Amino acid sequence: MGVKSIIIIGAGLAGLSTGVYAQLNGYESRIFEHHSKAGGLAAAWKRGEYLIDGGIHFLIAHKPGTPICDVYQEIGTNDPESVVDMTTYLRFVNETGDKIVNFTKNLDKLERDLIDISPDDAEEIQKFIKEVRWMKDSPLLTDLGMSVKPPELRGRFDSLSEMWQMRGFMKYFMGKYSRSAQHFAQSFKSRFMKTMFENLFSPDGPIWFVIMILATVAAGQLGLLKDGCPGFIQPIVKKYESLGGEIQYDSTVIKIIVENNKAKGVILEDGSEHRADVIVSTADGRNTIFRLLEGKYLDDRTMKIYDTWKKFDPTVMVSLGVSRSFEDDAPLNMFLLQEPFRLGSRTFFCLPLRVFNYGRNFAPAGKTVIQAMFETDWNYWYELRKNREAYEAEKRQIAEMLIRQLEILYPGITSEIEMVDVATPYTTWRYTLNDMGSPMGWLMTKDTLMTQLPRTLPNLNNFYMAGQWVLPGGGVPGCIYSGRNVIQIICREDRKQFQTGVKS
Ligand SMILES: Cc1cc2nc3c(=O)[nH]c(=O)nc-3n(C[C@H](O)[C@H](O)[C@H](O)COP(=O)(O)OP(=O)(O)OC[C@H]3O[C@@H](n4cnc5c(N)ncnc54)[C@H](O)[C@@H]3O)c2cc1C
């Protein structure tokens, strides 16, 4: 028998990871990618002399010696020179600029600063910081339970041992800290504390996720990509190609060929047909299941998930190239606004601002890219896009609104702006085909986090899924692991020892 061939749909993190492990394990793989470059949601694009980083905000577990970092290294990325430690997760500033909280790695200081701001909330603050300290010291922080076997390879003993390993984390899936940030924030008495805690990440996301981020900062395990997404993605592409893998860009898969309940190949938009022994889709889950496979391989459980689970809301992202250095700003800032503003059907009380002042390639010396991102509604942008003029006008209006707000925070900035770029949910969809422009797939909730999504579909052989649609919350480590998991499963089926390095 010849070498088993694998077709992978999508060259995002999951597709690239699947490809690297496929090659390392002696399979012959090819990736078909819709866009003209690799990375998927981990995207960056040039605007004149500026580089806009439109993806990965921070990298979890970037320091060697942790299971996640080992996996980054297996797929050829995470050069220590290209990542800088994030010592402050977020700088939160009130409406008048006289209350500033730096969410730094120094938890004693953070606790003191929070209590100084709201002494009435001291007890709640201490409990919260206690959780961050606990998580900081947990070995699971740099593993996140990902190194356990995928569900398909687990026996009863593995599940028990996983539950034992994860026992400390269970409280985050059930109790008070499983609540959404929005809900948890109501535990505080002060309005400032409520608003701040609601906005430390996504208001809809669970508060334990914020605890985890603060713990990774405190543990020195949260990194910023000095060269943005390309600095993380390109080394993986290079490793994949050096192992003999092939990526075909501008190649959108429109159908997965199935014969006798076996996936046999794909048909591209240009009509060409490509065959392989195994097909792995890392493309959007809904598109894969309901369009590429015509909804023929479904059970009630999968149907229910796609009918009821919530996704991360899409975002509108405004990036500005500014002739100013922003040396003293944190990479991530949140400003409470004097006047809230409206965007579509939503009202915003805070302005989140990323400042790319830590990198090498974002802007020429003395200049900086800054970026604001707002959660928004897919339907609003989808409808608007039908009228190109109205769509472009709305983009301009959002940029103008942002610049007006920034002028209050950074007087004189208007005249220093040299580049404006607005990316909408429609943009995200156009380049990645993710359902409703969702940036991270399924929202993390109590229900979604307790559910294991299989990487296979009922009654369909030789077919697997990887990426953010098979693991709630998506994210860099999870998506990379999901590709690795698929090749682990295939190796087991082929009775082969799973390899993580090149055999010498
Ligand atoms: C702004 C932003 C910030 C983020 N920040 C972080 C962060 O700080 N930390 C973190 O861990 N995660 C972060 N994430 C999430 C993380 O980037 C994603 O969860 C992850 O990159 C998803 O990878 P994926 O391979 O599963 O999917 P994708 O990146 O969506 O890749 C799928 C690929 O498949 C291609 N494709 C789709 N359909 C087809 C088709 N029919 N034919 C051919 N190709 C197809 C797409 O073009 C795409 O390249 C962020 C995401 C965004 C958008």
The ligand as a Tripos MOL2 file, in Angstrom:
@<TRIPOS>MOLECULE
LIG
   53    58     1     0     0
SMALL
NO_CHARGES

@<TRIPOS>ATOM
      1 C1         -8.9800   39.7440   16.4770 C.3       1 LIG1
      2 C2         -8.7180   38.3860   17.0430 C.ar      1 LIG1
      3 C3         -7.9310   38.2650   18.1740 C.ar      1 LIG1
      4 C4         -7.6870   37.0160   18.7080 C.ar      1 LIG1
      5 N1         -6.8680   36.9420   19.7850 N.ar      1 LIG1
      6 C5         -6.5360   35.7370   20.2770 C.ar      1 LIG1
      7 C6         -5.5970   35.6470   21.3350 C.ar      1 LIG1
      8 O1         -5.0930   36.6420   21.8120 O.2       1 LIG1
      9 N2         -5.2640   34.4240   21.8000 N.ar      1 LIG1
     10 C7         -5.8050   33.2860   21.2790 C.ar      1 LIG1
     11 O2         -5.4590   32.1950   21.7330 O.2       1 LIG1
     12 N3         -6.7270   33.3490   20.2670 N.ar      1 LIG1
     13 C8         -7.0870   34.5380   19.7580 C.ar      1 LIG1
     14 N4         -7.9850   34.6240   18.7260 N.ar      1 LIG1
     15 C9         -8.6470   33.3980   18.2500 C.3       1 LIG1
     16 C10        -7.7720   32.5550   17.3480 C.3       1 LIG1
     17 O3         -7.0150   33.3790   16.4910 O.3       1 LIG1
     18 C11        -8.6580   31.6160   16.5390 C.3       1 LIG1
     19 O4         -9.4760   30.8620   17.4180 O.3       1 LIG1
     20 C12        -7.8200   30.6440   15.6820 C.3       1 LIG1
     21 O5         -6.8620   31.3450   14.9350 O.3       1 LIG1
     22 C13        -8.7500   29.8540   14.7710 C.3       1 LIG1
     23 O6         -7.9920   28.9890   13.9610 O.3       1 LIG1
     24 P1         -8.6810   27.9100   13.0260 P.3       1 LIG1
     25 O7         -7.6130   27.3070   12.2060 O.co2     1 LIG1
     26 O8         -9.5580   27.0270   13.8160 O.co2     1 LIG1
     27 O9         -9.7050   28.7400   12.1000 O.3       1 LIG1
     28 P2         -9.4410   29.8620   11.0080 P.3       1 LIG1
     29 O10        -8.3730   30.7620   11.4320 O.co2     1 LIG1
     30 O11       -10.7650   30.4230   10.6930 O.co2     1 LIG1
     31 O12        -8.8960   29.0450    9.7620 O.3       1 LIG1
     32 C14        -9.7470   28.3960    8.8510 C.3       1 LIG1
     33 C15        -9.1460   28.5520    7.4720 C.3       1 LIG1
     34 O13        -9.9380   27.8300    6.5550 O.3       1 LIG1
     35 C16       -10.1070   28.6040    5.3840 C.3       1 LIG1
     36 N5        -11.3460   28.1590    4.7520 N.ar      1 LIG1
     37 C17       -12.5980   28.3000    5.2400 C.ar      1 LIG1
     38 N6        -13.5000   27.7420    4.4080 N.ar      1 LIG1
     39 C18       -12.7870   27.2270    3.3780 C.ar      1 LIG1
     40 C19       -13.1450   26.5450    2.2080 C.ar      1 LIG1
     41 N7        -14.4210   26.2450    1.9050 N.pl3     1 LIG1
     42 N8        -12.1500   26.1830    1.3380 N.ar      1 LIG1
     43 C20       -10.8510   26.4540    1.6200 C.ar      1 LIG1
     44 N9        -10.4640   27.1090    2.7180 N.ar      1 LIG1
     45 C21       -11.4160   27.4850    3.5940 C.ar      1 LIG1
     46 C22       -10.1630   30.0260    5.8560 C.3       1 LIG1
     47 O14        -9.8450   30.9260    4.8370 O.3       1 LIG1
     48 C23        -9.1330   30.0000    6.9930 C.3       1 LIG1
     49 O15        -7.8480   30.3150    6.5330 O.3       1 LIG1
     50 C24        -8.2440   35.8580   18.1400 C.ar      1 LIG1
     51 C25        -9.0430   35.9780   17.0090 C.ar      1 LIG1
     52 C26        -9.2640   37.2290   16.4500 C.ar      1 LIG1
     53 C27       -10.0730   37.3410   15.2030 C.3       1 LIG1
@<TRIPOS>BOND
     1     1     2 1
     2     2     3 ar
     3     2    52 ar
     4     3     4 ar
     5     4     5 ar
     6     4    50 ar
     7     5     6 ar
     8     6     7 ar
     9     6    13 1
    10     7     8 2
    11     7     9 ar
    12     9    10 ar
    13    10    11 2
    14    10    12 ar
    15    12    13 ar
    16    13    14 ar
    17    14    15 1
    18    14    50 ar
    19    15    16 1
    20    16    17 1
    21    16    18 1
    22    18    19 1
    23    18    20 1
    24    20    21 1
    25    20    22 1
    26    22    23 1
    27    23    24 1
    28    24    25 2
    29    24    26 1
    30    24    27 1
    31    27    28 1
    32    28    29 2
    33    28    30 1
    34    28    31 1
    35    31    32 1
    36    32    33 1
    37    33    34 1
    38    33    48 1
    39    34    35 1
    40    35    36 1
    41    35    46 1
    42    36    37 ar
    43    36    45 ar
    44    37    38 ar
    45    38    39 ar
    46    39    40 ar
    47    39    45 ar
    48    40    41 1
    49    40    42 ar
    50    42    43 ar
    51    43    44 ar
    52    44    45 ar
    53    46    47 1
    54    46    48 1
    55    48    49 1
    56    50    51 ar
    57    51    52 ar
    58    52    53 1
@<TRIPOS>SUBSTRUCTURE
     1 LIG1         1 GROUP 0 **** ****
